[in-house]
Amino acid sequence: MTYRTPRLALVGDRSPAVRSHARVPGLLDVLATREQLVLDAYWIPTEDADGPGALDGFDAIWLLPGSPYRSEAGAVAAVRTAREQRIPFLGTCAGFQHAVLEYARAVCGIGAAAHGESHPDEEERVIVPLTCSLVGHEGTVHITPGSLAERVLGTTRTLERYHCAYGLNDAYLERLRAHGLRFSGVDDSGELRILELPGHPFFLASLFQPELAGDGTQVHPMIRALAAAAVGHTTTPRTETEGATA
């Protein structure tokens, strides 16, 4: 079998003002040099992610922080592509929020599901302001035993960094769960911090930002796991409907 370098789509509106964006190139270098996980990464602006075939040929999709995105539709389309085509997916901060939006609309049938930051007057606000803003906050996350999150993190308790002010509206929690979405991480107060999708090869999202862990010289386990899943995706047989490999 001929090896090819896995292709990673970094979906987000890249800005030097967003600390997590500035961290990504260094983390990719660490993955390559210390973990021998080399990825061919491309930044995809959200307004481009909604185009036909925009994410075809990618082996992993990472929906990065930066909400409100320039194109909510593009961010949601990135999640949908990963979910439907079974492409390894990681969503961090706003990526978590838009993973919830996509699932609420496409799977739970809440067609008008809205993000309260960009649509504060909509009735079906699935994403709403957090009771306490997590901007600049660090806190403990408790992981559900037996979950993908526990396998990835190797623990049931972790300390993580945030830069976030929006999260899930609890009024929609049971409906999302009933349709198959799993919430596998909570804070000390029981507020949701991690979601995953059972049955998908790798679908994980966190309200915290693993890219901000430490000083950037080591890669957070969630990012390492995405890279490993991307490598696995290059060797997985794919049907025509799952997109062609570039």
Backbone bond lengths (Angstrom), bond angles and torsions (degrees), N, CA, C in turn:
res aa  C-N    CA-C-N  psi(-1)  N-CA   C-N-CA  omega(-1)  CA-C   N-CA-C  phi
1 M - - - 1.459 - - 1.521 109.87 -
2 T 1.312 116.96 131.18 1.457 121.78 178.78 1.528 109.82 -81.14
3 Y 1.329 115.64 126.90 1.464 119.95 -179.89 1.516 109.70 -81.52
4 R 1.323 115.74 139.63 1.459 120.61 171.06 1.520 108.61 -128.73
5 T 1.305 115.80 150.95 1.456 120.45 -179.35 1.522 110.00 -71.27
6 P 1.334 118.19 127.38 1.464 120.42 179.05 1.531 111.04 -61.25
7 R 1.329 115.14 142.90 1.465 121.44 -179.61 1.529 109.20 -103.27
8 L 1.330 115.11 127.28 1.456 122.60 -178.26 1.518 110.47 -112.84
9 A 1.333 116.63 125.65 1.466 121.45 174.77 1.520 108.64 -93.45
10 L 1.323 115.81 117.71 1.461 121.88 174.47 1.522 106.68 -96.38
11 V 1.315 116.39 97.39 1.462 120.51 -174.46 1.528 109.09 -91.75
12 G 1.317 115.25 121.64 1.462 121.19 -179.15 1.508 109.77 164.60
13 D 1.301 115.82 164.31 1.463 121.31 -177.48 1.527 108.48 -94.15
14 R 1.315 114.78 88.04 1.462 122.35 -169.23 1.530 111.68 -55.60
15 S 1.336 113.95 130.86 1.462 119.53 -178.63 1.520 109.22 -148.56
16 P 1.342 117.71 135.20 1.468 119.99 176.79 1.521 111.85 -66.65
17 A 1.333 117.23 -15.34 1.462 120.93 179.73 1.528 112.24 -80.37
18 V 1.334 116.81 -12.98 1.463 121.03 179.24 1.524 108.05 -96.29
19 R 1.317 116.10 112.68 1.464 120.88 -172.68 1.521 112.27 -58.74
20 S 1.334 116.72 -39.40 1.458 118.83 -178.62 1.522 111.17 -64.61
21 H 1.343 117.55 -35.57 1.462 120.70 177.87 1.530 110.14 -63.96
22 A 1.323 115.72 -41.09 1.463 119.80 -179.11 1.525 111.59 -65.71
23 R 1.327 116.79 -26.46 1.460 121.21 -178.64 1.537 112.58 -76.25
24 V 1.327 117.23 -28.35 1.466 121.02 -168.72 1.535 113.63 -58.64
25 P 1.333 120.70 -49.65 1.471 118.50 -178.27 1.524 113.26 -55.89
26 G 1.330 116.94 -41.65 1.454 120.08 179.00 1.513 112.34 -65.55
27 L 1.329 116.38 -37.84 1.464 119.97 178.79 1.523 111.12 -66.45
28 L 1.324 116.87 -37.96 1.462 120.06 177.15 1.526 110.72 -65.17
29 D 1.324 116.68 -36.91 1.468 120.25 176.49 1.525 110.92 -64.09
30 V 1.338 116.26 -42.17 1.464 120.13 179.06 1.528 110.45 -64.45
31 L 1.317 116.80 -41.52 1.462 120.17 176.39 1.521 111.03 -56.13
32 A 1.313 116.04 -43.07 1.462 120.52 -176.80 1.520 112.27 -71.80
33 T 1.336 116.87 -44.62 1.461 119.85 -172.23 1.521 113.37 -83.76
34 R 1.324 117.55 -35.58 1.467 120.11 -175.43 1.528 113.50 -101.97
35 E 1.338 115.65 -28.02 1.467 118.99 -175.67 1.536 112.07 -107.35
36 Q 1.349 116.62 -6.52 1.469 122.08 -175.64 1.527 111.49 55.01
37 L 1.328 115.81 34.12 1.456 122.46 175.22 1.527 107.43 -113.09
38 V 1.323 114.42 91.17 1.469 121.03 -175.95 1.527 108.52 -91.84
39 L 1.332 115.56 127.08 1.458 121.14 179.58 1.524 109.95 -122.82
40 D 1.313 115.28 143.11 1.461 122.22 174.34 1.529 106.15 -95.78
41 A 1.331 116.17 97.44 1.463 121.15 -170.24 1.517 112.16 -99.58
42 Y 1.331 115.25 139.66 1.464 122.81 178.37 1.531 109.25 -130.78
43 W 1.326 116.16 131.71 1.459 120.32 173.39 1.525 108.58 -80.24
44 I 1.327 115.70 129.31 1.456 122.09 178.99 1.527 108.25 -118.83
45 P 1.329 119.82 108.09 1.467 120.79 176.90 1.528 110.09 -59.11
46 T 1.315 116.50 147.87 1.462 118.96 -175.87 1.524 112.32 -61.03
47 E 1.327 117.48 -32.32 1.473 117.96 -179.55 1.526 111.88 -70.01
48 D 1.330 117.46 -16.09 1.464 120.46 176.66 1.529 112.32 -93.35
49 A 1.324 117.09 -20.09 1.461 120.64 -173.24 1.521 112.88 -70.73
50 D 1.329 117.00 -16.11 1.461 120.97 -177.79 1.520 112.56 -90.35
51 G 1.335 117.18 -4.57 1.454 120.26 -178.19 1.520 112.03 -73.97
52 P 1.323 117.73 154.57 1.472 121.45 179.38 1.525 111.09 -56.98
53 G 1.307 116.45 125.88 1.452 121.01 177.54 1.515 115.07 69.30
54 A 1.337 117.77 14.80 1.464 120.44 -174.81 1.524 112.86 -59.56
55 L 1.323 117.03 -31.32 1.463 120.40 -176.76 1.523 112.82 -114.27
56 D 1.323 116.23 15.97 1.461 119.76 176.20 1.526 110.03 -64.03
57 G 1.309 116.18 140.85 1.462 120.58 175.29 1.504 114.65 86.88
58 F 1.321 118.00 -1.96 1.460 119.47 178.22 1.526 110.18 -87.98
59 D 1.324 114.93 147.93 1.454 121.54 -178.61 1.525 112.52 -100.92
60 A 1.317 117.30 -7.22 1.462 122.24 174.90 1.524 108.02 -163.04
61 I 1.331 114.27 151.06 1.463 121.35 178.66 1.521 107.83 -128.49
62 W 1.313 115.89 127.50 1.465 121.98 176.29 1.519 107.41 -118.11
63 L 1.339 116.51 112.79 1.460 121.56 177.26 1.521 107.38 -91.97
64 L 1.320 114.79 108.81 1.458 122.76 -170.30 1.528 112.76 -87.84
65 P 1.338 116.94 166.13 1.464 120.57 176.55 1.528 111.90 -63.16
66 G 1.326 114.80 170.08 1.463 119.69 176.40 1.513 113.60 132.50
67 S 1.323 118.30 24.26 1.465 122.09 -179.75 1.535 110.02 -75.29
68 P 1.338 118.52 146.38 1.476 125.22 -0.06 1.525 111.22 -73.67
69 Y 1.332 115.94 133.09 1.450 121.04 178.17 1.528 109.98 -69.95
70 R 1.321 115.22 158.06 1.468 118.28 175.93 1.525 110.46 -64.77
71 S 1.337 116.72 -29.41 1.460 120.70 176.69 1.527 109.51 -135.25
72 E 1.323 116.14 103.87 1.459 119.90 174.84 1.527 110.09 -61.50
73 A 1.333 115.89 -38.40 1.468 120.29 -179.62 1.523 110.83 -60.90
74 G 1.329 116.90 -38.70 1.455 120.44 179.48 1.515 112.12 -67.77
75 A 1.325 116.92 -40.47 1.460 120.59 178.31 1.524 110.41 -64.06
76 V 1.319 116.60 -44.13 1.466 121.00 179.25 1.532 109.95 -65.30
77 A 1.326 117.19 -38.98 1.467 120.97 178.96 1.524 111.22 -63.03
78 A 1.326 117.23 -35.77 1.463 120.32 178.18 1.530 110.69 -63.12
79 V 1.334 115.81 -42.41 1.466 119.90 177.55 1.530 110.29 -64.02
80 R 1.319 115.70 -46.18 1.472 119.83 -178.77 1.523 111.40 -60.06
81 T 1.333 116.85 -43.00 1.462 120.65 179.20 1.527 110.58 -60.26
82 A 1.328 116.29 -45.84 1.471 120.12 179.68 1.515 111.20 -63.52
83 R 1.314 116.67 -42.26 1.464 120.01 -177.07 1.523 111.17 -69.50
84 E 1.320 117.55 -48.17 1.457 120.93 -174.91 1.527 112.48 -74.21
85 Q 1.331 117.17 -36.43 1.459 120.42 -178.16 1.529 112.77 -93.23
86 R 1.341 116.30 3.99 1.458 122.22 175.77 1.522 112.05 58.49
87 I 1.321 114.77 40.93 1.454 122.22 175.98 1.525 108.13 -90.81
88 P 1.321 119.69 133.50 1.462 120.97 177.32 1.531 111.08 -50.82
89 F 1.343 115.02 134.28 1.470 120.75 -173.35 1.523 110.94 -134.97
90 L 1.325 114.35 136.79 1.458 121.81 170.02 1.523 107.96 -129.97
91 G 1.325 116.34 129.86 1.462 121.55 174.71 1.510 108.81 -121.38
92 T 1.325 117.48 129.60 1.465 120.21 -179.90 1.517 109.92 -123.69
93 C 1.330 115.20 133.05 1.466 123.68 -179.72 1.533 110.07 59.56
94 A 1.322 118.65 -106.00 1.464 120.01 177.94 1.526 111.05 -62.69
95 G 1.327 117.34 -24.65 1.459 120.37 175.23 1.519 111.55 -63.91
96 F 1.325 117.21 -38.08 1.465 122.46 173.51 1.530 109.36 -61.62
97 Q 1.317 116.62 -48.73 1.465 121.45 -176.80 1.525 111.55 -59.74
98 H 1.321 116.77 -42.66 1.464 120.03 -177.13 1.528 112.04 -79.98
99 A 1.333 117.59 -22.31 1.464 119.51 170.38 1.530 109.72 -65.14
100 V 1.331 116.37 -39.99 1.462 120.88 176.16 1.524 110.21 -64.05
101 L 1.324 116.92 -44.98 1.470 120.72 179.83 1.522 110.97 -57.90
102 E 1.331 116.51 -48.35 1.456 120.10 -177.58 1.516 111.21 -61.59
103 Y 1.314 116.67 -43.25 1.459 120.55 -177.81 1.527 110.63 -67.99
104 A 1.315 116.14 -40.45 1.462 120.05 179.10 1.524 110.59 -61.28
105 R 1.318 116.66 -42.59 1.469 120.24 -177.84 1.526 112.16 -74.10
106 A 1.324 116.24 -50.48 1.463 120.13 -169.21 1.524 113.82 -85.13
107 V 1.321 117.94 -30.52 1.456 120.65 -175.18 1.527 111.85 -106.48
108 C 1.327 116.73 -41.11 1.467 120.14 -177.21 1.524 112.96 -87.50
109 G 1.330 117.06 -8.39 1.451 120.21 177.92 1.517 115.06 77.20
110 I 1.328 117.00 18.13 1.469 120.61 177.38 1.528 107.31 -92.38
111 G 1.322 116.21 77.48 1.458 121.04 -172.17 1.504 114.51 -59.91
112 A 1.324 116.84 -27.17 1.466 120.65 -178.08 1.527 112.41 -97.85
113 A 1.341 117.08 15.03 1.463 120.04 179.79 1.523 109.93 -54.00
114 A 1.337 115.83 129.73 1.466 120.71 -172.07 1.521 111.45 -128.16
115 H 1.323 113.91 156.16 1.464 122.23 174.33 1.527 107.24 -96.36
116 G 1.332 116.36 122.42 1.451 120.99 -175.09 1.513 115.48 -65.20
117 E 1.340 117.52 -18.55 1.463 119.86 178.67 1.516 111.15 -72.13
118 S 1.338 116.23 -43.55 1.462 120.24 -177.62 1.528 112.72 -96.50
119 H 1.340 117.38 -18.84 1.470 120.79 -179.24 1.532 109.72 -134.42
120 P 1.327 116.95 65.95 1.469 119.95 -173.19 1.524 114.94 -66.41
121 D 1.329 117.47 -16.75 1.461 120.08 -176.69 1.526 113.59 -99.87
122 E 1.336 117.13 -2.09 1.460 119.45 -179.65 1.537 110.61 -72.46
123 E 1.325 115.30 149.20 1.465 119.92 -177.08 1.520 112.14 -72.63
124 E 1.334 117.14 -42.86 1.468 121.64 -175.09 1.531 110.61 -92.23
125 R 1.324 116.00 64.61 1.466 120.39 -179.93 1.534 108.70 -83.01
126 V 1.319 115.40 98.26 1.467 121.32 179.84 1.522 110.47 -78.61
127 I 1.322 116.90 -30.00 1.459 123.05 175.34 1.533 108.22 -110.13
128 V 1.331 115.70 125.89 1.465 121.41 -174.17 1.528 109.89 -134.42
129 P 1.348 117.05 166.18 1.469 118.58 176.39 1.529 111.48 -59.96
130 L 1.315 116.16 139.30 1.458 120.81 175.77 1.525 109.98 -67.39
131 T 1.315 115.90 151.28 1.462 120.24 177.54 1.522 110.24 -56.26
132 C 1.320 115.51 -41.96 1.466 122.20 174.66 1.520 108.27 -127.84
133 S 1.321 117.11 124.93 1.462 120.58 -179.99 1.531 110.13 -59.48
134 L 1.340 114.98 142.70 1.459 120.91 178.76 1.527 112.36 -105.21
135 V 1.317 117.04 14.42 1.463 120.69 179.06 1.529 109.22 -62.30
136 G 1.331 115.01 120.15 1.457 120.27 179.81 1.520 114.55 73.83
137 H 1.331 117.04 13.39 1.461 121.77 -174.81 1.523 110.95 -95.15
138 E 1.313 115.76 152.33 1.458 122.77 172.31 1.515 107.85 -127.12
139 G 1.322 117.48 135.06 1.454 118.63 -176.88 1.512 113.32 -156.17
140 T 1.319 115.24 165.28 1.459 122.93 179.90 1.521 110.81 -79.55
141 V 1.327 116.10 139.45 1.454 122.64 174.48 1.529 107.66 -121.10
142 H 1.331 116.13 129.82 1.451 122.54 179.15 1.529 108.83 -100.54
143 I 1.319 116.55 127.43 1.455 122.96 -171.35 1.529 110.66 -103.47
144 T 1.332 115.68 137.86 1.456 120.98 178.64 1.528 110.39 -69.94
145 P 1.326 117.72 124.76 1.472 119.95 177.51 1.529 110.80 -59.64
146 G 1.335 115.45 140.66 1.454 120.98 178.40 1.519 114.66 83.31
147 S 1.315 117.18 -1.04 1.468 121.00 -179.00 1.523 111.02 -84.95
148 L 1.339 115.57 165.80 1.465 120.46 172.13 1.519 109.56 -58.99
149 A 1.317 116.82 -41.50 1.462 120.12 -179.71 1.530 111.30 -58.29
150 E 1.329 117.04 -41.53 1.463 118.73 178.90 1.529 110.82 -66.47
151 R 1.321 117.32 -40.48 1.468 119.51 179.25 1.525 110.91 -63.45
152 V 1.308 116.25 -38.90 1.463 120.68 -178.62 1.528 111.02 -71.83
153 L 1.328 116.34 -45.82 1.459 120.75 -174.49 1.525 112.65 -83.51
154 G 1.335 116.36 -22.12 1.451 120.01 179.22 1.517 113.67 70.56
155 T 1.325 116.75 23.72 1.459 121.20 -177.84 1.522 109.47 -160.04
156 T 1.318 116.37 165.18 1.461 120.61 173.62 1.532 111.00 -108.24
157 R 1.320 116.23 9.67 1.465 120.05 179.30 1.520 109.10 -152.47
158 T 1.320 116.79 127.97 1.458 120.33 -177.97 1.518 110.30 -144.91
159 L 1.312 117.01 153.94 1.462 123.18 177.91 1.518 108.03 -106.71
160 E 1.342 117.08 123.75 1.461 120.98 -172.60 1.525 112.05 -131.60
161 R 1.326 114.97 160.16 1.463 122.10 -178.63 1.532 110.97 -106.06
162 Y 1.329 114.64 145.54 1.459 121.68 -177.84 1.527 111.08 -125.60
163 H 1.320 113.74 160.56 1.465 121.33 166.15 1.526 105.42 -152.06
164 C 1.326 115.43 66.78 1.454 120.98 -164.61 1.523 111.02 -144.49
165 A 1.335 116.46 145.91 1.461 121.11 178.74 1.527 112.60 -128.90
166 Y 1.358 118.17 1.22 1.464 121.68 -177.48 1.522 110.34 -130.46
167 G 1.335 114.92 148.51 1.446 120.49 178.39 1.519 111.15 -155.35
168 L 1.326 116.08 -169.32 1.455 121.89 -175.81 1.529 111.68 -69.64
169 N 1.328 115.02 137.47 1.456 122.45 169.72 1.535 107.12 -76.47
170 D 1.324 117.10 114.79 1.466 120.74 -174.27 1.523 113.37 -59.77
171 A 1.319 117.20 -18.64 1.460 120.01 179.51 1.524 111.96 -64.02
172 Y 1.332 116.75 -19.12 1.471 121.20 -178.23 1.524 112.59 -103.42
173 L 1.309 117.57 -0.39 1.455 121.46 -172.55 1.530 112.54 -59.08
174 E 1.303 117.16 -52.00 1.457 119.34 -175.22 1.524 111.97 -66.17
175 R 1.311 116.99 -33.48 1.469 119.45 178.12 1.518 110.55 -66.53
176 L 1.317 117.36 -41.34 1.463 120.98 177.54 1.528 110.45 -64.20
177 R 1.316 116.10 -43.65 1.468 120.17 178.38 1.529 111.44 -62.71
178 A 1.313 115.42 -41.80 1.465 119.39 -177.83 1.519 111.93 -63.24
179 H 1.324 116.68 -24.79 1.463 121.35 179.68 1.529 112.06 -97.03
180 G 1.335 117.40 10.43 1.461 119.49 169.16 1.514 117.62 108.37
181 L 1.334 118.67 -7.97 1.466 119.32 179.08 1.530 108.57 -77.07
182 R 1.320 116.43 136.80 1.462 120.96 -178.22 1.522 110.25 -112.23
183 F 1.322 116.30 130.47 1.459 121.39 175.69 1.520 107.28 -104.70
184 S 1.326 115.50 113.86 1.460 120.77 -167.16 1.516 114.27 -117.66
185 G 1.331 117.38 11.92 1.450 120.52 176.93 1.514 110.83 -149.27
186 V 1.327 116.78 133.93 1.467 121.70 179.76 1.523 109.26 -134.56
187 D 1.334 115.98 160.48 1.457 119.44 175.31 1.527 109.91 -88.23
188 D 1.318 116.83 -171.92 1.465 120.85 -176.94 1.527 112.53 -62.11
189 S 1.341 116.54 -23.89 1.464 120.74 -179.53 1.516 112.62 -95.16
190 G 1.330 117.43 1.80 1.458 120.87 -178.68 1.513 113.99 86.85
191 E 1.349 117.33 7.14 1.458 120.52 178.14 1.527 109.94 -74.46
192 L 1.337 117.05 139.26 1.460 122.31 -172.47 1.522 112.12 -71.07
193 R 1.326 115.31 135.39 1.465 120.28 -176.97 1.532 113.67 -131.81
194 I 1.346 118.70 -18.24 1.466 121.83 -179.87 1.517 108.98 -137.51
195 L 1.331 116.20 141.09 1.462 120.89 171.81 1.520 108.92 -130.89
196 E 1.338 114.85 157.91 1.463 121.31 176.22 1.522 108.76 -151.29
197 L 1.314 115.89 167.28 1.462 121.01 -177.57 1.518 109.38 -123.73
198 P 1.326 118.05 101.00 1.470 120.82 179.04 1.527 110.99 -58.13
199 G 1.332 115.24 143.17 1.455 120.63 179.26 1.514 114.08 90.19
200 H 1.330 117.26 -14.35 1.467 121.82 176.60 1.531 107.70 -89.79
201 P 1.337 118.84 145.79 1.469 120.22 -179.49 1.530 113.36 -55.13
202 F 1.324 117.88 -40.96 1.462 121.93 176.50 1.525 107.78 -166.06
203 F 1.319 115.97 106.33 1.465 121.20 179.78 1.519 106.70 -140.62
204 L 1.343 115.64 107.78 1.457 121.60 -172.33 1.523 108.84 -142.68
205 A 1.328 116.18 138.96 1.462 119.65 177.88 1.518 109.30 -145.34
206 S 1.322 115.65 145.18 1.465 120.99 -179.12 1.515 110.11 -133.40
207 L 1.337 115.36 144.87 1.448 119.65 175.22 1.525 110.41 -75.07
208 F 1.328 116.70 -24.98 1.461 119.81 174.40 1.528 109.50 -81.27
209 Q 1.322 115.93 171.43 1.462 121.67 -176.39 1.534 109.82 -114.45
210 P 1.334 118.11 96.52 1.459 120.43 -179.33 1.525 112.99 -62.92
211 E 1.318 116.69 -22.10 1.465 119.40 178.71 1.531 112.35 -67.98
212 L 1.333 117.97 -14.79 1.459 121.46 179.17 1.526 112.78 -94.05
213 A 1.327 117.46 0.92 1.456 120.39 -178.41 1.525 111.35 -64.76
214 G 1.312 116.15 137.46 1.457 121.44 175.35 1.521 112.74 62.05
215 D 1.332 114.38 -149.19 1.470 119.86 -177.87 1.522 112.62 -104.92
216 G 1.329 116.86 10.43 1.462 119.98 178.22 1.512 114.44 89.92
217 T 1.330 117.86 -0.15 1.463 119.98 -178.98 1.527 112.13 -91.81
218 Q 1.325 116.68 -8.56 1.458 121.53 174.88 1.521 108.76 -129.51
219 V 1.321 115.69 149.98 1.457 120.80 -176.30 1.526 110.00 -95.68
220 H 1.313 116.03 131.37 1.463 121.69 177.64 1.531 109.33 -61.93
221 P 1.331 118.17 144.30 1.473 120.81 -178.04 1.527 114.19 -56.08
222 M 1.327 118.84 -31.66 1.462 119.89 -179.66 1.524 110.85 -67.57
223 I 1.314 116.78 -37.31 1.461 120.95 179.56 1.527 110.04 -72.94
224 R 1.323 115.69 -40.31 1.465 119.84 176.45 1.528 110.56 -61.80
225 A 1.322 116.37 -40.10 1.468 120.32 -179.75 1.520 111.37 -66.43
226 L 1.322 117.27 -37.22 1.466 120.16 176.05 1.525 110.14 -61.97
227 A 1.336 116.17 -44.54 1.464 120.27 179.48 1.530 110.92 -61.30
228 A 1.324 116.94 -42.91 1.468 120.35 178.86 1.526 110.73 -64.77
229 A 1.331 116.74 -38.24 1.466 120.34 178.05 1.522 110.75 -66.01
230 A 1.330 116.72 -35.46 1.462 120.36 177.10 1.520 110.96 -63.99
231 V 1.336 116.58 -41.12 1.465 120.70 176.61 1.524 109.46 -60.82
232 G 1.334 116.23 -44.22 1.457 119.86 178.77 1.512 112.53 -62.60
233 H 1.327 116.13 -34.12 1.467 120.26 -178.51 1.522 111.89 -66.79
234 T 1.317 117.60 -29.01 1.468 120.02 -179.11 1.526 111.78 -67.68
235 T 1.322 116.97 -21.18 1.464 120.54 -178.15 1.520 112.88 -105.67
236 T 1.348 116.33 4.00 1.459 120.93 -179.82 1.517 110.07 -89.77
237 P 1.323 119.27 126.01 1.476 120.55 176.83 1.517 110.14 -58.22
238 R 1.323 116.08 137.28 1.458 120.73 -175.98 1.521 109.94 -125.44
239 T 1.322 115.26 138.94 1.459 120.39 178.13 1.524 109.66 -83.82
240 E 1.300 115.57 166.97 1.460 120.73 -179.81 1.510 111.31 -58.57
241 T 1.350 118.06 -35.50 1.451 120.83 -177.32 1.514 111.97 -73.69
242 E 1.330 117.83 -13.59 1.455 120.82 -179.99 1.523 111.90 -90.68
243 G 1.303 117.25 2.76 1.458 120.05 176.67 1.505 112.50 97.47
244 A 1.288 115.58 146.93 1.465 121.26 -179.24 1.502 110.52 -85.54
245 T 1.324 116.42 151.84 1.454 121.43 176.77 1.515 109.72 -87.31
246 A 1.343 114.76 132.19 1.465 118.63 -178.86 1.529 109.45 -76.46
